[in-house]
């Protein structure tokens, strides 16, 4: 997978708040986001302490942070559905805060992180179901971290990065499942070809 790593210039940034052992899980897709989006920042989450570097990032005036979380769990006045819906003024770049963990962990992180309370909550409204195959969820409207990031990139207008991340997830899934089942990787398959075509569209000087 290392040789396939794509990187696409984006207007948006990503901030991953990672629960407990989430970074150690082989099925975690947060690292795919970090590969594609250069301005990705990752922090371990803890209830009793907060990384000072995280607070510095959230206070950086170049960014307009958005907490990505379902609007049904939030006071309506905090909910937005686009990156132009609240506070995205003076040329600020959107910074999407993704709660990287299981649904139960994400709800805990959201409810126990008071430093996030001052930011708008971006409630995604996808018109498709999750294609993620590496973990099971009881609900089709639960997306993996990489899928959520791609939806955010779409809202930010970073469409090449969005499509590249979608293709990268497809290739990662192919490698993961083939390794798990001891099948050979199909290097010239549709997933790899799509990623290769998208990667070729990124300017070498960008």
C-alpha positions as CSV (number, residue, x, y, z in Angstrom):
1,X,0.0,0.0,0.0
2,X,2.9,2.4,0.7
3,X,3.7,2.8,-3.0
4,X,0.0,3.7,-3.7
5,X,-0.2,6.6,-1.2
6,X,-1.8,9.6,-2.9
7,X,-1.7,13.1,-1.7
8,X,-4.0,15.8,-3.0
9,X,-3.9,19.6,-2.2
10,X,-7.1,20.6,-0.4
11,X,-8.7,23.7,1.0
12,X,-10.0,21.7,3.9
13,X,-8.1,20.2,6.8
14,X,-9.0,17.2,9.0
15,X,-8.6,16.9,12.8
16,X,-8.9,13.3,14.0
17,X,-9.8,12.7,17.6
18,X,-9.0,9.1,18.1
19,X,-10.5,6.9,20.8
20,X,-8.4,4.6,23.0
21,X,-6.8,1.8,20.8
22,X,-8.5,3.0,17.5
23,X,-5.2,3.8,15.9
24,X,-3.9,0.3,16.5
25,X,-6.8,-1.5,14.8
26,X,-5.8,-2.8,11.4
27,X,-9.3,-1.9,10.0
28,X,-8.9,1.8,11.0
29,X,-9.4,4.1,8.1
30,X,-8.2,7.4,9.7
31,X,-4.7,6.8,8.4
32,X,-6.1,6.8,4.8
33,X,-7.4,10.3,5.5
34,X,-4.0,11.4,6.7
35,X,-2.4,10.0,3.5
36,X,-4.6,11.8,1.1
37,X,-5.2,15.1,3.0
38,X,-1.8,16.8,3.8
39,X,-3.4,19.0,6.5
40,X,-4.5,16.2,8.7
41,X,-3.9,16.4,12.5
42,X,-4.4,13.4,14.8
43,X,-4.8,13.4,18.6
44,X,-5.6,10.7,21.1
45,X,-8.7,11.5,23.1
46,X,-8.8,11.3,26.9
47,X,-11.6,12.3,29.2
48,X,-9.3,13.8,31.9
49,X,-6.8,15.7,29.8
50,X,-6.6,17.5,26.5
51,X,-3.5,17.8,24.3
52,X,-2.4,21.4,24.3
53,X,-1.5,21.1,20.6
54,X,-5.1,20.3,19.9
55,X,-6.3,23.5,21.6
56,X,-3.7,25.5,19.8
57,X,-4.9,24.1,16.5
58,X,-8.6,24.8,17.3
59,X,-7.6,28.4,18.1
60,X,-5.6,29.0,14.9
61,X,-7.3,31.8,13.0
62,X,-6.8,30.2,9.6
63,X,-9.3,27.5,10.4
64,X,-13.0,27.4,11.0
65,X,-13.6,24.2,12.9
66,X,-16.7,22.0,12.4
67,X,-17.5,19.1,14.6
68,X,-18.9,16.3,12.4
69,X,-21.7,14.7,14.3
70,X,-25.4,13.8,13.7
71,X,-27.6,16.8,14.2
72,X,-30.3,14.8,15.9
73,X,-28.2,14.7,19.1
74,X,-27.4,18.4,19.2
75,X,-29.3,21.7,20.0
76,X,-30.7,22.9,16.6
77,X,-29.0,26.3,16.8
78,X,-25.6,24.6,16.6
79,X,-26.4,22.5,13.6
80,X,-25.3,23.4,10.0
81,X,-25.4,21.3,6.8
82,X,-22.8,23.2,4.8
83,X,-19.4,24.7,5.4
84,X,-20.9,28.1,4.6
85,X,-23.6,27.7,7.2
86,X,-21.8,29.2,10.2
87,X,-18.6,31.2,10.8
88,X,-16.8,30.4,7.5
89,X,-15.8,34.0,6.9
90,X,-12.7,36.1,6.2
91,X,-11.2,33.4,4.0
92,X,-11.0,30.8,6.8
93,X,-10.4,27.2,5.7
94,X,-12.8,24.5,7.0
95,X,-11.3,22.2,9.6
96,X,-13.4,19.0,10.0
97,X,-13.2,17.4,13.5
98,X,-13.8,13.7,13.1
99,X,-14.5,11.5,16.1
100,X,-12.6,8.4,15.1
101,X,-13.9,5.4,17.0
102,X,-17.0,3.2,17.4
103,X,-20.4,4.9,17.6
104,X,-20.4,4.5,21.4
105,X,-16.9,6.0,21.7
106,X,-17.8,8.9,19.4
107,X,-20.9,9.7,21.5
108,X,-18.7,9.7,24.6
109,X,-16.1,11.9,23.0
110,X,-18.7,14.4,21.8
111,X,-20.4,14.6,25.2
112,X,-17.3,14.8,27.3
113,X,-15.2,17.3,25.3
114,X,-16.3,20.8,26.4
115,X,-13.7,22.5,24.3
116,X,-15.8,21.5,21.3
117,X,-19.0,23.2,22.5
118,X,-18.2,26.5,20.9
119,X,-18.0,25.1,17.3
120,X,-20.9,24.5,14.9
121,X,-21.9,20.9,14.4
122,X,-21.9,19.7,10.8
123,X,-24.6,17.2,10.3
124,X,-24.1,15.2,7.1
125,X,-27.0,14.1,5.0
126,X,-25.6,11.5,2.6
127,X,-27.9,10.0,-0.1
128,X,-26.1,6.7,-0.1
129,X,-25.4,3.9,2.4
130,X,-21.9,2.9,3.7
131,X,-19.8,0.7,1.5
132,X,-17.4,-0.1,4.4
133,X,-16.9,-3.9,4.6
134,X,-14.3,-4.4,7.4
135,X,-16.5,-3.9,10.4
136,X,-20.2,-4.5,11.0
137,X,-22.7,-1.9,12.0
138,X,-26.4,-2.3,12.7
139,X,-27.2,0.8,10.7
140,X,-26.5,1.6,7.1
141,X,-26.2,5.4,7.9
142,X,-23.1,4.8,10.0
143,X,-20.0,5.5,7.9
144,X,-16.3,4.8,8.5
145,X,-14.0,7.6,9.2
146,X,-12.7,7.7,5.6
147,X,-16.2,7.8,4.2
148,X,-17.1,10.7,6.5
149,X,-14.0,12.6,5.5
150,X,-14.8,12.1,1.8
151,X,-18.3,13.6,2.4
152,X,-16.7,16.6,4.1
153,X,-14.3,17.1,1.2
154,X,-17.3,17.2,-1.1
155,X,-18.9,20.0,0.9
156,X,-15.6,21.9,0.9
157,X,-15.4,21.7,-2.9
158,X,-12.3,19.5,-2.8
159,X,-13.8,17.0,-5.3
160,X,-10.6,15.5,-6.6
161,X,-9.5,14.7,-3.0
162,X,-13.0,13.3,-2.3
163,X,-12.8,10.9,-5.2
164,X,-9.2,10.0,-4.5
165,X,-10.0,9.1,-0.9
166,X,-13.0,7.0,-2.0
167,X,-10.8,5.1,-4.4
168,X,-8.0,4.7,-1.8
169,X,-10.5,3.2,0.6
170,X,-11.6,0.8,-2.1
171,X,-8.0,-0.3,-2.8
172,X,-7.3,-0.6,1.0
173,X,-10.4,-2.8,1.4
174,X,-9.3,-5.0,-1.5
175,X,-5.8,-5.4,0.1
176,X,-7.2,-6.0,3.6
177,X,-9.7,-8.7,2.5
178,X,-7.3,-10.4,0.2
179,X,-4.6,-10.6,2.9
180,X,-7.1,-11.8,5.4
181,X,-8.2,-14.6,3.1
182,X,-4.7,-15.3,1.7
183,X,-5.7,-14.4,-1.8
184,X,-3.4,-12.7,-4.3
185,X,-3.9,-8.9,-4.8
186,X,-5.4,-8.0,-8.2
187,X,-3.0,-5.1,-9.1
188,X,-4.6,-4.4,-12.4
189,X,-8.2,-4.5,-11.1
190,X,-10.8,-1.8,-11.4
191,X,-10.0,-0.4,-7.9
192,X,-6.3,0.1,-8.5
193,X,-6.9,1.5,-12.0
194,X,-9.3,4.1,-10.7
195,X,-6.9,5.2,-8.0
196,X,-4.0,5.4,-10.5
197,X,-6.1,7.5,-12.8
198,X,-7.0,10.0,-10.1
199,X,-3.5,10.1,-8.7
200,X,-2.3,11.1,-12.2
201,X,-4.5,14.1,-12.2
202,X,-2.7,15.7,-9.2
203,X,-0.2,18.2,-10.5
204,X,3.4,17.3,-9.4
205,X,4.0,20.9,-8.5
206,X,0.9,21.2,-6.3
